[in-house]
Structure formats: C-alpha cells, structure tokens
Amino acid sequence: MSWDFSTEPEFERKLEWMRGFVKEEIYPLETLPLDYKQFRQIIKPLQDQVREQGLWAAHLGPELGGQGYGQVKLGLMHEILGASELAPPVFGVQAPDTGNSELIAIGGTEEQKRKWMKPLLANEIWSAYSMTEQGTGSDPTQFTTSAVLDGDEWVVNGTKYCVGNAERSDIHILMCVTDPDAERHRRASMLIIPTDVPGIEMREIGLMSDPEGKGMLHTHSEVRYTDVRVPKANLLGERGKGFELAQKRLGPGRIHHCMRWVGVSRRAFDMLCERAVSKSVHGGPLSEKQMIQAWVAESIAAIESMRLLTLHAAWKIDQVGATNARQEIAMIKYHGAPVMHDVLDRAIQIHGALGFSGDMPLEHMYRWARASRLYDGPDEVHKVGVAKRILRTYTPQDVPSDHVPTRRAAAMQKYADQLEALGALSVA
C-alpha cells in the first residue's frame, strides 16, 4: 500500500479557514485573565462559528453528531489546533472529553449514549478519565481501585491520582478491578461515575505546567472513592474488557496528541525564525550566525519527520485499524515528545530573558511539553514495546547472516559451474 496524505480541495479550504480562525480569534484569548467558567461562556459564539463550518466534534461519525473524518484528516486538523491549548474546546475536541465520548460511542449502551455522550458532544457537560494510580508505575495491571457488585449496584473503593479535570467534571470514566482473580488483562472494567454521588473526595494538585492548580482549561486531582455506589447499568462495555476498551481510546488519541505537538512546534519555530531575522547582535542579525542557522535547519527537519511519522500512523489506522498500527502509534509518541521539547528549548534560548518570561507563551508551552513524555504511558514503555515487536522478527544465528566468508562459500558453491567456465576463481 502506498501512503497518501492528500485530501480533497473542499477540506483543504476548511483547514485554511481554521488557520486564520485560530490566529485571529483564539490567540487573543490566551492573554485574558479568565477562569474556566468565564472561558466556557466567552467561547460559545466561536463554537457556533465552528459548527457552521461543519467542523464541530469531528472525531465521531455523523450518526453520533460528528463529521466522520478519518485519522489523517483529524491529524491535519489537530496540527492547527495544537498551536493554542485553547483551540480544542472551541472545536469540541478537547481532552479528555473526546476520548471519553469515543469510549461511550464504542462501548456504551443506547441509554449511556443518550444520557452522557450526547451532552458531552454538545459541550453541556464535562468529563474526566480516572485511570492513573500512584505506586503502580507504568503497569496498569497493578491497579488496586476496585468495584464489587452488590445486588444491582457497583461499590467502588480506591484512590486515583493526577485525574485531569476531576473537580470540574460531571462524570468520571473509571478504570477499576472488577475481577481480581482473572487473567491480569481481564481483571479491569470501566464504570461511569457521576460526580454528584456520595463518597467522592477530590484534592486538586499543582503540576509543573500549572503550579497553583488553577488552569483555565485543565486541573488535576487526587480522587478518593469510598463506598461509592452506582447502578449496575453504569458498566461501560463488557465486564473484564477495560484494557481492551482503553486501547481503542488511546491509539487514535495519540495521533491527536502528536499532531498537536507538531502545531506547538511550528508555532515555536515561527517565533524562533522571527526572532532570528529581527534581532541583531555583534554586528549582524542572529539569522547570519551559524549556530542559529543550525538550530533552524535541525528544527525544521525534526518537525517534518515528526509530522510525516504521525501522518503515516494516522494513515495506517485509517487503512487497517488502531490494533494493527500499534507499533507506528508507539513510535510517534516517543519520537514526537523530544522533538517538541528541543524546538521549544531553542525558541526560548534565542529570545533570552524574554522567552523565559510570561510575556511570551513559550515558557508555558515548555512546561506543558515536559508532561508529554509521561501521559498516555511513559516514553520508555513505548520504546520497549516497539523494540520487542521488531526483535521478534529476527532469528538467532550461530554465525552472523551477513558474515562475508560464509556468504562467499555459499556463493561459490551456488555459482561453481559458471565461475569455473569463466575461469574467474578456482573452485576446486
């Protein structure tokens, strides 16, 4: 199969509209001192414009209120949206709501879709994905938060950590152990937990990207569930299939993340280049300094490689599904994160104190970039997985298969008659 990332002219026009819209309407919002409730209100007219363009909630099929775009088109959209962290909610594709609505679309009952997915898509409610636990490292099979069936109710106990938007959400989608004696990848299930039920305690925590835990878009919390009761009908998908459902959510989600990182990197690259041609030191513009020229050349090559690798992963998902594109999805995760970090680092460096200050968006982007090596699984785990899959395709050899003396002997035997006739070599 040949790669093809092209899209029809009509969609290209939509992408061009998005580029102008993000710069003209969303960039200015970054400078305003809004809390998250005010932000939700102020973007409603912008969301209406997005709906008019047919770009709202593009990650789901038309039958679910989305646009039915494949991963390549979604990737191209997220490349534009990544330039500002405020852009995704304007387009109805903000994390974790996109992934959670996809989960309900994939595994939810018709009642669950009516009750929670449709309001999520309409931006009437917010959600959280309650998965990570302290002490389990990168191994989710060690989760201890449990749900026990008691009659017609699940009883949940346990603690989750670093749950995005937990306190601002209306529902949590919770990964918990429902079958402790089952095979380790069949122990967990997902439950939908409304946040107004008794027994939920939440503590907001500060992060490197948001030290005070008061971000306009994102906060993170430690969440303790103590004898939390929800109806049996709140099971999302099949019992014991939590890991399988999670993989269906995380695969395409990584495409969106990584293409947003391309958008972040391009914006930082533009700032780097603008600074290079604008600022003069030691008798000439920075753009004439070989060090800066090297930064520009290295940055653009890295950005383009990240972009192409990510679009290839998106294309493969469109062709054969996320399950069959696991290696490509893993590679973009650990390749893209350091690219974004390095481009941001150079952009800050060329701006000096200005780049380190809050007068430029670079310092905030830089702090967020560090998290990219952690969420959706640490980079190291993805590297190990890719290496294992590749190494399984090779066979142990007593002598290296490309060993020259061995290959020469085999070739002489294979072509003995021809060589003897030519008198090229003695084959006796």
N, C-alpha and C positions, 0 to 999 in steps of 0.2 A: 504494500500500500504506500502510495506517495503522500507526503504531507501537503496539506492545503489549508492555509490560514485565511484565505481570502473570503470576503463577504460581499453581498450584493450592494450596489450603489445606494439603495434606499437606506440600508443600515449604516453605511459609511456617513450618510448625511446626518443620521441620528448621533453618531459618535462626534461629529463636528459640532453639532448643537450642544452636546454635553460638555465639550472642552470649553466653549465660550461661557456656558451657563455656570460651570464650576468656578471659573476665574472671576466672572463678573458678579455673581450672586452669593457664592458660598465663601470665597476667600475673605470678603469683608466681615463676615460673621465671626471669624477667628479672633478679631480684635475687640469684640464686645464682651463686657463683664456680665454674662448671662448665667443663671443657674439652669439646671436641666429642665425644670418646668417651664421657664420662660423660653428656653430654646425650643421646646416642643411646640409652643404656641407660635413663635415667630416664623417657623419653617412651614407652617401649614399652607400659605399661599404658594410657596416654592414647590411643595409636594403636589399641589394641584397642577402646576405647570408640567411637572414630570408626568403626571397621569395623562395630560392632554397630548404629550408626545408619545404615549404608548410605551413608556419605559419604567413604569412602576412595578415593583416586585417581580423583576424579570427572571428570577431563579426558578419559578414554578410554571407548570403548564397552564394553558388558557382555562382549562376546566376547573382550576384551583385559584383563579384570579391573577395568574402571572402571564408572562409573554411567551413561554415555551422556547426560550433561546437555549441553544446548546452551550457547552462549556467554552468553546472558542469565543463565541460572541460575548458570553458573560465575562470571560477573561479580558477581552478588549475593553469592555465597559469598566471593569474594576481597575484597569490600568489608569483610567481617567479619574475614577473616584478616589483612588489611593492618594492623590495629590493633597487631599484635605481630609482629616479624620471626621469632619462634619458632613461630608458629602454622602456617605452611605445612608444615613437615616432620611435624608431628603429624597432619596430614590427608593426607600423601603427595602434596603438590602443590608441593614446593619446587623452586626454580630451582637449577641448570639441569636437574635430573632430569626434571621434567615435559616440558620441551621436547624433551629427548633421547629420552625414551620415545615421544613423539609422532612424532619423526623415524623411529625404528625401526619404529613401527606403520605409518607411511605408506610408507616406502621399503625396509624390511628384508625379508630372506628369512625363511622359517619357522624356519630354523636360527638366524638372528640374533635373532629374537624369543624363541626358547626359551632361548638362551644368555645374552642380555643384557637384553632388555626385561622379561621376567617377573621376574628378580631385582631390576631397578630398581623395578618396581611393588611388589614385596614388601618393599622397603627393605633388601634383603640386600646390595646393592652401591650405590656412589655413582658419579657420572659428572661429566665436565667437557666444556664446549663450547669447543674450541680453534679460535678464528677470528681474533681481532684481531692485527694486526701493527703494530709501530712503523714510521713513515715512509710509511705508505700513507694516512694521514688517514682520511677517511670514504669512500674509494673502494676497495671490496674487489676490484675487478678488477685492482688493482696488487699483489695478494699474490704473494710470491715463494716461500713454502714449497712444495716440490714433492714429487711421488711419481712414481717411474718404475717401470714394470712390468719385472721381471727374472724371466723364467720364470713360476713360479706365485706370485711374491711381489712386493709393492709395497715399494720402497725410498724412505724418506721422509727429506728433509733440509730444515732451515729452523728459524726461531725465531718463536714466538708470544708475545704479551705480554698481561698482565693476564687470564690464564685463571683463571676462578673455580673454586676447589676442586681445582686441578690435582693438588696433592700428596696430597690426601685421597681421590682418586677411584680407581676400579678400571679405568675405561676413559675415554679421550678420544674424542670425536667431532671429527675434524679436517677442516677445510676446507683443501684444498691443490690446487695446479695439477697436473693430470694431462695436459692437452692444451695446451701453451703456444702453439701455432700456430693454435688455433681462434679463432672469434669471441669477443670478450672476455667475454661472459656464458656461454660454453660451455667455458671453459678449466679450470674448477674442478670437483672432485668431493669427496665426503665419504668418509672412511675411519674405521673403528672401530679404535682403537689401545689394546690392553690396556697398562696402565702397568707391568707386570712384564717387558716385553720390553727387551732391551739397547738402549742408545743414547739414552735419555731422561734429560736433566738438567733439574732444576727448581730455581728460586730464588724463594722467597717474597718478595713486595714489600709494603711498607706503603702504605696508602691514607689519604686524609683521614678516611674513615669507620672505619679500623682501622689506626692508625699503626704498631703493632708487628707487624701481620700475624698475629695470634693469635686471631682472632674465633672465637666459639663455633660459629657456623654457616658463615661464609664466610672463605676466604683467597684471595689472588690471587697468581699466579706468572708469572714469565717461564719459558717452556719451550723448550728446545733439543732438536731431533730430529736425530741424527747417524747416518746409515745405519741407521735403524730399519726392520726388516723385519717385515711382517705378511703373512698369506696373501692371495692374490688374492680370496678369498671375503669378505674384510673390507670390500670396497667396499660402501658404503651407497647404495642406489638405483642409478640409471644413471650411467655414466661421462659426465662433462661436464654433469651436471644438478645440480651442487652449489648454484648460486644459486637455481634453481627450488625445490629442496628447502628451502633456508634460508628463503625467503619463506613457505612453508607453515608453518614453525615460528614465525617471528617475528610474523606477523599476529595470530593468536589470543593469542600470548604477551603482546603489548602490551595487549590487553584486560585480562588478568590483572594486569599491572603497574599499569595506570592505575586499576583498581578498588581495588587495594591502596593506591594513593596517596589515594584517597577515604577509605579506612579510616584511614590515617595522619592525614589532615587532620581527620577527625571527632574522633579522639582528642585531637589538639592543640586543636581548637576547644572540646571539652568542658573541657579544662584551662584554656583562656583564660576561658571563661564562669564556671567555678567560682571562679577567682581574682578575677574582677570582682565577684562578689557576696560574696566573703569578706573582701576586703582594703579597709580604709578609709584614705584619705589626705586631708589638707587639709579636714577637717570632714565627710567623707561617703564612702560606698563608691565604689570605682572604677566600679561599674556606672552611677553617676549622672553620670560625666564624659562629655562629648560626644565626646571623642577615642576613648574606649573603646567607646562606643556605635557610632561609625563603624566601628571595627575589627570589631565583632561583625556589623554589617549587611553590610559588604563581604565578610567571610569566608564567611558562610553563603550569600550569593548566588554567590560564586565556587565554593564546594564543590558546590552544587546544579547549577550549569551544567556543571562537570566531570563530575559523576555522570550527568546526562542525556545529555551528548555521548558519554560512554563506553558507556552502555547502548544508545544508538542505534547505535553502531558494532557492538556485540555483536549486536543485533537484526538488523542488515543482514548480518553474517556468517552468522547462522542462516538468513536468507532466501535469499541469493544467493552465499554463499561468500566467503572472505577475499580472493580475487583481485579480486572486484568491489567490495570495500569498502576498497580501498587508501587512498582519499582520507580517508574517515572515520577509519581507523586512524591515519593520519599526524597528523590534526588533534588527536586526543586525546593523542598523545604530547607535542606541543609546547605544547598548552594546559594539560594537567594538571600538568606539572612545575613551572612558576612558581606555579601556584595552591597546590600543596603547600608550596613554599618560603615563600610570603608568609604563609600561615596559621601555619606553624611559627615564622616570624620574629616575628609578633605575639604568639604564645603565650609565646615566650622573653622578649620585651620586657616583657610585663605581669608576669612573675614576677621580673624583675630578676636579681640575682645568683643566686637560687635556680634560675631557669630555665637559667642558663649553667653551673650546676654538675652534677656527676654524680649528685646526689641526685634529680634529675628525669630522665625519659627523653628530654626534649626536645632536649638538646644532641646526643645520639647520633642521634636521628631527623633532626635538622637536617643533620648531616654526611653521612648517607646520602642525604638529599634532593638534595644537590648533584650526585651521580652520575647522577640521573635525567635530566639534560639531555645526558648523554653516551652511556649504554648504549642498545643497540638503534638506534644511529645518532644523531648529534648533532641537536638540535632544528632547527638551521639547514638541514640537508639535507632534513628533512621539510617545512619551510616552503617551500623552493624547489620541491619536488615538487608540493605542493598548488597553489602559485601557477601553475606551468606548466600543470597539468591544467585549471585554471579558465580561464586566459587563452587556451588553445587553442579554447575555445568561443565566442570573440568574433571579429568580423570587422573589419578595418581600414576606416575611413571617412574620406573627404576632409573631410566636414562632420560634426560630431557627430550621431548619430542622434536625439538629444533636443534638437536645435537648434530653438528656438522659431520663428524666421522661416521656416525650411524646412518645419517641420510645419504652420505656418499656411497657407503657399502650397498645400501638398498638400491640406489640409482644405478650403480654399476651392474648389479645383478639384473635389474629390470631391462636395461638397455645393452646387455652384454653383446648380442649379435650385431647391433648397429655400431657399437664402439669398435668391435673387432674389425668390421668391414671398413670403417673409416681409418683405422689404424691410429686413432686419437689417443688411446690409452691401452696399456697392457691389462687384459682382464683375466690372465691365466691364474 
